[in-house]
Amino acid sequence: MKAVMCRAFGPPSSLTLEDVAEPVAGPGEVVIRVGAAGLNFYDTLAIENRYQYKPALPFSPGGELAGEIETLGAGVSGFAVGDRVIAYTKFNACREKAVAEAASLVKIPDAVDTIEAAGLMVTYGTAMHAFIDRAELSPGETVAVLGASGGVGLAALEIAHLMGARVIACASSADKLALCRELGADETIDYEREDLKERLKALTDGRGVDVVFDVVGGRFTEPSVRALAWRGRLLVVGFAAGEIPRIPLNLLLLKGADLRGVFWGESIRHEPEAHAENMRLVLEWVAEGKLRPHTHHVYSLAETAAALQEIASRRVKGKVVVVP
């Protein structure tokens, strides 16, 4: 079968498309014929050995997929050969066939197509875990989403909106913010041209925002903390800017505020029931048309390196999907 392989850590251009042996399902696992795989920012870090998970070489990029179950390993129940499912695999999704733990699988409703489904697990799973499990978001609260035009950012924007929050989308260009408004943002901030703290304050009549969803880090995190309302929560989701910020703790004291880590990939292991329920709800909302996942572009397996370069270059608006 065909697979995109990372045999030595390096840029996307170092990846190769190869023939590899077909996978075999172990106990508690299934083999899935991949219909589509979703790519995320962390894939650009993993292939350069800069991600917190350190995959053993060689591996394939791609940590989420949608497809049909081809074989079941020992002890797997609740699923059958031919079931359409989404799965989280951490890595090795950019292949014609992939192995996944049965515990990570969620069945795809008939009304949801494979391309849409492939990009749901990481982005919408992260947003659901962030707002439901970590922020305990309430209707009527104000949420600021940093990096709002990326895959995770758009998912966060949509989920917060569905949960009844007022959403302020923060991104780096007018065209990115236009997309955010199309998907439900109530207000927008171009943080490359506007003072983030002052604009967040102004848009909340000086009160501050209740929740900041931060996938960017770097120089934008501290002004976001300074713009929190009393008992506000800053959700630490990622560091797309490449720099892990240092926050003066007195800011939290003065605001009675919280910094809350959002590590969705690890939450699946610790809280599998909550993860499954969150994803069932996401798929239900997509099937009902309440969520509209935005696909930036669909690439072939041979174009995986180009897809990752697009993500690394910050040119992506929405989800990047690879189809074998």
C-alpha positions as CSV (number, residue, x, y, z in Angstrom):
1,M,0.0,0.0,0.0
2,K,1.0,3.6,-0.5
3,A,2.1,5.7,2.5
4,V,3.8,9.1,3.0
5,M,6.9,8.5,5.2
6,C,9.0,10.6,7.5
7,R,12.3,8.6,7.7
8,A,14.5,11.5,9.0
9,F,13.3,14.6,10.8
10,G,13.2,17.6,8.5
11,P,10.9,20.0,6.5
12,P,7.9,18.8,4.5
13,S,10.1,18.5,1.4
14,S,12.0,15.6,3.1
15,L,8.9,13.4,3.1
16,T,8.6,10.5,0.6
17,L,5.8,8.5,-0.9
18,E,6.5,4.8,-0.6
19,D,5.1,1.3,-0.8
20,V,4.9,-0.2,2.7
21,A,3.6,-3.4,4.2
22,E,-0.2,-3.5,5.0
23,P,-1.0,-3.1,8.6
24,V,-2.4,-5.7,11.0
25,A,-4.8,-5.0,13.8
26,G,-3.6,-6.0,17.2
27,P,-5.9,-6.6,20.3
28,G,-8.3,-3.7,20.7
29,E,-7.4,-2.3,17.3
30,V,-8.9,-2.0,13.9
31,V,-7.5,-1.5,10.4
32,I,-9.3,1.3,8.5
33,R,-9.2,1.8,4.8
34,V,-8.6,5.6,4.8
35,G,-11.1,7.7,2.9
36,A,-9.5,11.0,4.0
37,A,-7.0,12.2,6.6
38,G,-6.9,15.5,8.3
39,L,-3.6,17.5,8.8
40,N,-3.0,19.9,11.7
41,F,-0.3,22.4,12.7
42,Y,1.2,19.9,15.1
43,D,2.1,17.7,12.0
44,T,4.5,20.4,10.9
45,L,6.2,20.2,14.3
46,A,6.3,16.4,14.5
47,I,8.2,15.9,11.2
48,E,10.9,18.3,12.5
49,N,11.0,16.7,16.0
50,R,9.6,19.8,17.7
51,Y,6.3,18.4,19.1
52,Q,5.7,17.2,22.6
53,Y,4.9,13.7,21.3
54,K,8.1,12.1,19.9
55,P,7.1,9.5,17.3
56,A,9.6,6.8,16.5
57,L,11.0,6.9,13.0
58,P,9.8,6.1,10.5
59,F,6.2,7.3,10.7
60,S,3.6,9.0,8.5
61,P,2.1,12.4,9.3
62,G,-1.6,12.8,10.0
63,G,-3.3,12.1,13.3
64,E,-7.0,11.9,12.3
65,L,-8.9,10.1,9.6
66,A,-12.3,9.0,8.3
67,G,-12.8,5.7,6.5
68,E,-14.3,2.2,6.6
69,I,-13.3,-0.6,9.0
70,E,-11.6,-3.4,7.1
71,T,-10.5,-5.8,9.9
72,L,-11.1,-6.1,13.6
73,G,-8.5,-7.1,16.1
74,A,-9.2,-9.4,19.0
75,G,-11.5,-8.1,21.7
76,V,-13.1,-5.3,19.6
77,S,-16.8,-5.0,20.2
78,G,-19.4,-2.4,19.1
79,F,-18.0,-2.1,15.6
80,A,-18.2,-4.2,12.4
81,V,-16.4,-4.5,9.2
82,G,-17.7,-1.8,6.8
83,D,-18.6,0.7,9.5
84,R,-17.8,4.3,8.6
85,V,-15.8,5.8,11.4
86,I,-13.6,8.7,12.4
87,A,-10.5,7.9,14.5
88,Y,-7.6,9.7,16.2
89,T,-4.3,8.0,15.6
90,K,-1.7,10.6,16.7
91,F,0.3,9.8,13.5
92,N,0.3,7.4,10.5
93,A,-3.0,8.6,9.0
94,C,-1.5,9.6,5.6
95,R,-1.7,6.1,4.2
96,E,-4.1,4.0,2.2
97,K,-4.8,1.9,5.4
98,A,-4.1,2.7,9.0
99,V,-4.4,1.1,12.4
100,A,-6.5,2.8,15.1
101,E,-7.5,1.9,18.7
102,A,-11.1,0.9,18.8
103,A,-11.5,3.2,21.9
104,S,-10.9,6.3,19.8
105,L,-13.5,5.4,17.1
106,V,-16.8,7.2,16.6
107,K,-19.3,6.1,13.9
108,I,-20.1,8.6,11.1
109,P,-23.8,9.4,10.5
110,D,-25.0,8.8,6.9
111,A,-25.6,12.6,6.5
112,V,-21.9,13.5,7.0
113,D,-19.5,12.9,4.1
114,T,-16.0,11.5,4.5
115,I,-14.1,14.8,3.6
116,E,-16.0,16.7,6.3
117,A,-15.6,13.9,8.9
118,A,-11.9,13.6,8.4
119,G,-11.2,17.0,9.8
120,L,-13.5,16.9,12.8
121,M,-11.6,14.9,15.4
122,V,-8.7,17.2,16.4
123,T,-10.2,20.6,15.7
124,Y,-13.7,20.2,17.0
125,G,-12.6,17.7,19.6
126,T,-10.2,20.3,20.9
127,A,-12.8,23.1,20.9
128,M,-15.4,20.9,22.7
129,H,-12.9,19.8,25.4
130,A,-11.8,23.4,25.8
131,F,-15.2,25.0,26.2
132,I,-17.1,22.2,27.9
133,D,-14.5,20.4,30.0
134,R,-12.0,23.1,30.8
135,A,-13.7,26.6,30.5
136,E,-17.2,25.4,31.6
137,L,-18.5,28.1,29.2
138,S,-21.9,29.5,29.9
139,P,-24.4,31.1,27.5
140,G,-23.9,34.9,27.4
141,E,-20.2,34.9,28.1
142,T,-17.7,36.6,25.8
143,V,-15.0,34.5,24.1
144,A,-12.0,35.8,22.2
145,V,-10.4,33.3,19.8
146,L,-6.8,33.9,18.8
147,G,-5.7,32.4,15.5
148,A,-9.4,32.3,14.6
149,S,-9.0,31.5,10.9
150,G,-7.1,28.3,11.3
151,G,-8.7,24.8,11.6
152,V,-8.8,24.8,15.4
153,G,-9.7,28.5,15.6
154,L,-12.7,28.2,13.2
155,A,-13.9,25.2,15.1
156,A,-13.6,27.1,18.4
157,L,-15.5,30.0,16.9
158,E,-18.3,27.8,15.7
159,I,-18.6,25.8,19.0
160,A,-18.5,28.9,21.2
161,H,-21.2,30.5,19.0
162,L,-23.4,27.3,19.2
163,M,-23.0,27.3,23.0
164,G,-24.5,30.8,23.2
165,A,-21.3,32.9,23.6
166,R,-20.5,36.2,22.1
167,V,-17.4,35.5,19.9
168,I,-14.6,37.9,19.1
169,A,-12.4,36.5,16.3
170,C,-8.8,37.6,16.3
171,A,-6.6,36.9,13.2
172,S,-3.9,38.5,11.1
173,S,-5.6,39.8,7.9
174,A,-8.8,41.2,6.5
175,D,-9.6,38.1,4.4
176,K,-9.1,35.7,7.3
177,L,-11.5,37.9,9.5
178,A,-14.1,38.0,6.7
179,L,-14.2,34.2,6.8
180,C,-14.6,34.3,10.6
181,R,-17.6,36.7,10.2
182,E,-19.2,34.3,7.6
183,L,-19.0,31.5,10.2
184,G,-20.6,33.4,13.0
185,A,-18.1,35.8,14.7
186,D,-19.8,38.7,16.3
187,E,-16.7,41.0,16.3
188,T,-13.3,40.8,14.8
189,I,-9.8,42.1,15.6
190,D,-6.8,42.2,13.3
191,Y,-4.1,41.8,15.9
192,E,-1.3,42.6,13.4
193,R,-2.7,46.2,13.0
194,E,-4.7,46.8,16.2
195,D,-3.8,46.8,19.9
196,L,-5.2,43.5,21.1
197,K,-5.7,44.4,24.7
198,E,-7.2,47.8,24.0
199,R,-9.6,46.4,21.4
200,L,-10.7,43.5,23.6
201,K,-11.4,46.0,26.4
202,A,-13.2,48.4,24.0
203,L,-15.5,45.7,22.6
204,T,-16.5,44.7,26.1
205,D,-17.1,48.3,27.4
206,G,-14.0,48.0,29.6
207,R,-15.2,44.8,31.4
208,G,-12.9,42.4,29.6
209,V,-13.5,39.0,28.1
210,D,-14.6,35.9,30.0
211,V,-12.6,33.3,28.0
212,V,-9.6,33.5,25.7
213,F,-9.0,30.5,23.4
214,D,-5.3,30.8,22.6
215,V,-3.7,28.6,20.0
216,V,-1.1,31.3,19.1
217,G,1.0,32.1,22.2
218,G,4.0,34.3,21.7
219,R,3.5,38.1,22.0
220,F,-0.3,37.9,22.0
221,T,-0.9,35.9,25.2
222,E,0.1,38.5,27.8
223,P,-2.2,41.2,26.4
224,S,-5.0,38.7,26.3
225,V,-4.5,38.0,30.0
226,R,-4.5,41.7,30.7
227,A,-7.9,41.9,28.8
228,L,-9.5,39.2,30.9
229,A,-12.6,40.0,33.0
230,W,-12.9,39.2,36.7
231,R,-12.7,35.4,37.0
232,G,-11.8,35.2,33.4
233,R,-10.1,32.0,31.9
234,L,-7.3,31.9,29.4
235,L,-7.2,28.5,27.7
236,V,-3.7,27.5,26.7
237,V,-4.2,25.4,23.5
238,G,-1.0,25.8,21.5
239,F,1.9,28.0,20.4
240,A,1.6,28.5,16.7
241,A,3.7,31.6,17.0
242,G,6.6,29.4,17.9
243,E,7.3,31.0,21.3
244,I,6.0,29.8,24.7
245,P,5.1,33.0,26.6
246,R,5.9,33.8,30.3
247,I,3.0,35.3,32.2
248,P,3.4,37.6,35.2
249,L,1.4,35.8,37.9
250,N,0.2,39.0,39.6
251,L,-2.1,39.5,36.6
252,L,-4.0,36.4,37.6
253,L,-4.2,37.4,41.2
254,L,-5.5,40.9,40.4
255,K,-8.3,39.5,38.2
256,G,-9.1,36.3,40.1
257,A,-8.3,34.7,36.8
258,D,-7.2,31.2,35.6
259,L,-4.8,29.8,33.1
260,R,-6.2,26.4,32.1
261,G,-4.3,23.9,30.0
262,V,-6.1,22.3,27.1
263,F,-4.4,19.1,26.1
264,W,-7.1,17.3,24.0
265,G,-4.9,14.4,22.9
266,E,-4.1,13.4,26.5
267,S,-7.7,14.0,27.6
268,I,-8.8,11.1,25.4
269,R,-6.7,8.7,27.4
270,H,-7.9,10.1,30.8
271,E,-11.5,10.8,29.9
272,P,-12.6,8.6,27.0
273,E,-16.3,8.7,27.8
274,A,-16.3,12.5,27.7
275,H,-14.4,12.5,24.4
276,A,-16.8,10.1,22.8
277,E,-19.9,12.1,23.9
278,N,-18.3,15.3,22.7
279,M,-17.6,13.8,19.2
280,R,-21.1,12.3,19.0
281,L,-22.5,15.7,19.6
282,V,-20.2,17.3,17.0
283,L,-21.2,14.8,14.3
284,E,-24.9,15.3,15.2
285,W,-24.5,19.1,14.8
286,V,-22.8,18.6,11.4
287,A,-25.5,16.2,10.2
288,E,-28.1,18.8,11.2
289,G,-26.3,21.6,9.5
290,K,-25.6,23.5,12.7
291,L,-21.8,23.2,12.1
292,R,-20.3,23.9,8.7
293,P,-16.7,22.6,8.7
294,H,-14.6,24.7,6.3
295,T,-12.1,22.8,4.2
296,H,-9.2,24.9,3.0
297,H,-8.2,22.4,0.3
298,V,-8.2,18.7,-0.5
299,Y,-4.8,17.2,-1.5
300,S,-3.8,13.9,-2.9
301,L,-1.5,11.6,-0.9
302,A,1.4,12.6,-3.2
303,E,0.8,16.3,-2.4
304,T,1.1,15.8,1.4
305,A,4.4,17.7,1.6
306,A,2.8,20.7,-0.2
307,A,-0.2,20.6,2.2
308,L,2.1,20.7,5.2
309,Q,4.1,23.5,3.8
310,E,0.9,25.5,3.3
311,I,0.1,25.0,7.0
312,A,3.6,25.9,8.1
313,S,3.5,29.0,6.0
314,R,0.3,30.2,7.8
315,R,-1.6,30.4,4.5
316,V,-4.4,28.1,5.6
317,K,-8.0,29.1,6.3
318,G,-9.9,26.1,7.6
319,K,-9.0,22.4,7.4
320,V,-6.4,20.7,5.2
321,V,-7.4,17.2,4.1
322,V,-5.5,14.5,2.3
323,V,-7.2,11.8,0.2
324,P,-5.4,8.6,-0.7
